[in-house]
Amino acid sequence: MTGLLSIDEHKLLVVPQGEFSLKRNPHDERLQAWDAADEFLLNHADETRLLSGRGRVLILNDAFGALAVALASHRLYSWSDSFLAQKALRDNLLANGYPVDQVRTNSTIEFPTTAVDSVLIKIPKTLALLEHQLYALRALLHHDSRVVAAGMARNIHSSTLNLFETILGPTATTRAFKKSRLILVERDQSINEGQSRFPDSYELHVERDYRIVNHASLFSRDRLDSGSRFLLEHMPVGEQYSRIVDLGCGNGVLGLIAAALNPGSTLLFCDESYMAVASARENYHNAFAIRREAEFRVCDCLQGIDSESRDLVLINPPFHQQHSIGDNIAWQMFKDARRVLRKGGELRIVGNRHLAYHARLKKLFGNCTTIAANKKFVILDAIR
Ligand SMILES: C[S@@+](CC[C@H](N)C(=O)[O-])C[C@H]1O[C@@H](n2cnc3c(N)ncnc32)[C@H](O)[C@@H]1O
């Protein structure tokens, strides 16, 4: 099936299943919405008739929907921790003539509960997420279920293969294709010991003790990130900060401490990761119980948040999207922050010194002050 909405921005994936026009989210004309591992997996599925006569297919961690769109004629459930990935899947289904609900997807961190006949896995950036997913898969696989994973060879290590071996059963890898590999797994039903370690937690002390819960995909899961710690030391405090946003909240530490230091404030926590928002919600409720309400949103930057409605936005910006590095999401976050801040409202960020956010903020806001700096990080402030 070719792209019915064949827009220039889309690039064409040509595989045995057909030709599909696909776009990344956010769009980046330099990058395509699939990698060689997707092509390898789709070629393998066709050559081995992997899905023929099979009922339910589960896809994990499809980056921008390339696998699900190419296989959309099957009964698919596509699970991803990323709201951006799911939005890309919906857009790409539409662009290729399918209804958006052609493929079932998750809207929380919950895994599907019904048995599956085939599982296709893209190796995620976070190994802990893979580990968690493999444990969850045990309950869904029957003796004849097939599991095939795919990734770029540079992202497949002996620790990756070890996870498959110890959690599911005997594992083999294929030859390489354009620097990607497949991992073929046989489920050994006698391997059942152990269970997922996630969510796990660490202790944080900022004027009082907090237990910080982290689901499997979280940024800086086992200890506070040193950039976040630096920002905690320079947290704005004052009555003017009554509506605070923790954008790209991860486990919510920035918003949590901002709430504690600004007792009259209301908080909005936003992240594109379902597991991040679930962690932030748990951490906030553990700290403040029902005494303080807050809002938690899985969303793309601040899409859907009213303009000029907030007093303070806190950001420790991401520099990765899945396996690729870039600052386009940070830039979008800054633009959205400017839009939702009231006149006189404040954006406070922490960033690696070498990332030159100062110039960007100055261009966008017309001002930018360095609040603090150490060997690695700077804390910057821009006023709307
Ligand atoms: C560097 S981490 C910071 C996490 C947390 N604020 C901290 O300081 O520990 C960046 C966060 O941005 C989130 N993120 C990435 N892209 C996003 C987007 N488009 N919209 C919202 N959040 C996003 C990531 O999921 C991640 O949790």
The ligand as a Tripos MOL2 file, in Angstrom:
@<TRIPOS>MOLECULE
LIG
   27    29     1     0     0
SMALL
NO_CHARGES

@<TRIPOS>ATOM
      1 C1         16.8120   14.7520   31.1950 C.3       1 LIG1
      2 S1         15.2650   14.0170   31.6000 S.3       1 LIG1
      3 C2         14.8070   14.9840   33.0330 C.3       1 LIG1
      4 C3         13.9090   14.2440   33.9990 C.3       1 LIG1
      5 C4         13.6400   14.9830   35.3180 C.3       1 LIG1
      6 N1         13.0560   16.2800   35.0810 N.3       1 LIG1
      7 C5         14.9150   15.1180   36.1140 C.2       1 LIG1
      8 O1         15.4360   16.2400   36.2100 O.co2     1 LIG1
      9 O2         15.4050   14.1140   36.6420 O.co2     1 LIG1
     10 C6         14.2390   14.6420   30.2900 C.3       1 LIG1
     11 C7         12.7850   14.1710   30.3220 C.3       1 LIG1
     12 O3         12.1090   14.7500   29.1970 O.3       1 LIG1
     13 C8         11.1310   13.8240   28.7400 C.3       1 LIG1
     14 N2         10.7380   14.1650   27.3570 N.ar      1 LIG1
     15 C9         11.4080   13.9060   26.2130 C.ar      1 LIG1
     16 N3         10.7200   14.3690   25.1520 N.ar      1 LIG1
     17 C10         9.5950   14.9450   25.6370 C.ar      1 LIG1
     18 C11         8.4850   15.6040   25.0230 C.ar      1 LIG1
     19 N4          8.4240   15.7720   23.6940 N.pl3     1 LIG1
     20 N5          7.4980   16.0620   25.8100 N.ar      1 LIG1
     21 C12         7.5630   15.8990   27.1600 C.ar      1 LIG1
     22 N6          8.5800   15.2850   27.7990 N.ar      1 LIG1
     23 C13         9.5830   14.8280   27.0490 C.ar      1 LIG1
     24 C14        11.8470   12.4790   28.8830 C.3       1 LIG1
     25 O4         10.9250   11.4070   28.8800 O.3       1 LIG1
     26 C15        12.5960   12.6600   30.2130 C.3       1 LIG1
     27 O5         11.8140   12.1920   31.2960 O.3       1 LIG1
@<TRIPOS>BOND
     1     1     2 1
     2     2     3 1
     3     2    10 1
     4     3     4 1
     5     4     5 1
     6     5     6 1
     7     5     7 1
     8     7     8 2
     9     7     9 1
    10    10    11 1
    11    11    12 1
    12    11    26 1
    13    12    13 1
    14    13    14 1
    15    13    24 1
    16    14    15 ar
    17    14    23 ar
    18    15    16 ar
    19    16    17 ar
    20    17    18 ar
    21    17    23 ar
    22    18    19 1
    23    18    20 ar
    24    20    21 ar
    25    21    22 ar
    26    22    23 ar
    27    24    25 1
    28    24    26 1
    29    26    27 1
@<TRIPOS>SUBSTRUCTURE
     1 LIG1         1 GROUP 0 **** ****
